[in-house]
Amino acid sequence: MKYIFYKDEYKYIYLSEFFRDFARALGETFGAVMLYKAGLPIYLILLIYGVRFLITGLITPLFITISSKIGLANCILISNVFSIINAYFMLFSDNLYSNIIIFIITMGLMGLANPASDALSSKYVDNKHRGRFNSIIYISKILGTVIASALITWGVVSNNNTILIILIVIFFFLQYITIKRIDYHPKNNGNAFSTTIMYLFKSKSKYKLIYSLRTNHIIERQFVPLYLYIVLNDFVLFGTVIIVSLLFQIITVSLIGRYTDKNIYKANNLVSSIKILITGIYLLTKNKILVSLNKTLSDNFDKVYETSIQTSIQNIINKNKEGNELLSAVGQMSLCFTEVIIFGLLALISFFIKVDVFYVIFILSIVSTLLINCNIKKELSS
């Protein structure tokens, strides 16, 4: 147990995830809600996210090229600069319509370092500790998001945006400092862009399919807060539900890591079944109390689910002969390009059915949960 908590590389990764999720809570947890509060219709918000992921998918191969030259930490620093610009526009722009292009570009470019987390964990973490390591990672993320969510709710309600942007800058810089302690230069064998694109289209690995299917889980995670906000129609109450639900996650996430290390197949079956049940509840009710309670359950088991699935993905990466960085980039590109298509379709559907588009999001998430579980079993057993 001491080895899991106090090995230097593990410790710095835990800290970096805490700082990162604190700094990114505004965009990740409150992003769609802030855009909706500013007056943007749901179909346009979905379209913005779709274009954002198109840019992210196109620049993801640059992660290998840039990090191989200047180091992984400096690549993260560049990404964080765009994240800060994005947060600034979200907090201070009086008319997001007039800045929508800048907003989309900064959202897209801040994804430059998305493969970094998978690359670091695949490089430094032993397989026998991977489930418990991911539990601590998600607990670090939760703690960062909890503190940030409380501050964001206070800042938005009391209009103290200047303090929020200062804290965001500080925590992004702290993330850079911690990653710098375990920095390395990934190997770049030839043209990273062409190599990644070639592997993306020619490889038959189900690893790409698993990442693509995760699209619908990410869309659900990003837009359930907006669904909750629309149902509650109260920002303070919304922020309170978010904070309480996050705090409960620490208990459940701490339990799944050890179980995943013992039996990854049973763990995946268990969390997949629970996730399908919870997502299904969103389809059945619009009652404020039930939706709030289900959001708490959803957040809890979403992190549990991610801990189990992320462990499986990292084990799949470890099984392959290709470099960790290449596979991490390919996974992120598969995810981003699928998101472009799904977000585009959802934006079109939302234009006609408006708020009812959330039912489509929930159904897609349930289907993806079933298919991911089946494909992970096949990939790990092959």
Secondary structure, 3 states (H helix, E strand, C coil): CHHHHHCHHHHHHHHHHHHHHHHHHHHHCCHHHHHHHCCCCHHHHHHHHHHHHHHHHHHCCHHHHHHHHHCHHHHHHHHHHHHHHHHHHHHHCCCCCCCHHHHHHHHHHHHHHCCHHHHHHHHHCCHHHHHHHHHHHHHHHHHHHHHHHHHHHHHHHHCCHHHHHHHHHHHHHHHHHHHHCCCCCCCCCCCHHHHHHHHHHHCCCHHHHHHHHHHHHHHHHHHHHHHHHHHHCCHHHHHHHHHHHHHHHHHHHHHHHHHHHHCHHHHHHHHHHHHHHHHHHHCCCCCHHHHHHHHHHHHHHHHHHHHHHHHHHHHHHHHCCCCHHHHHHHHHHHHHHHHHHHHHHHHHHHHHHHHHHHHHHHHHHHHHHHHHHHHHHHHHHC
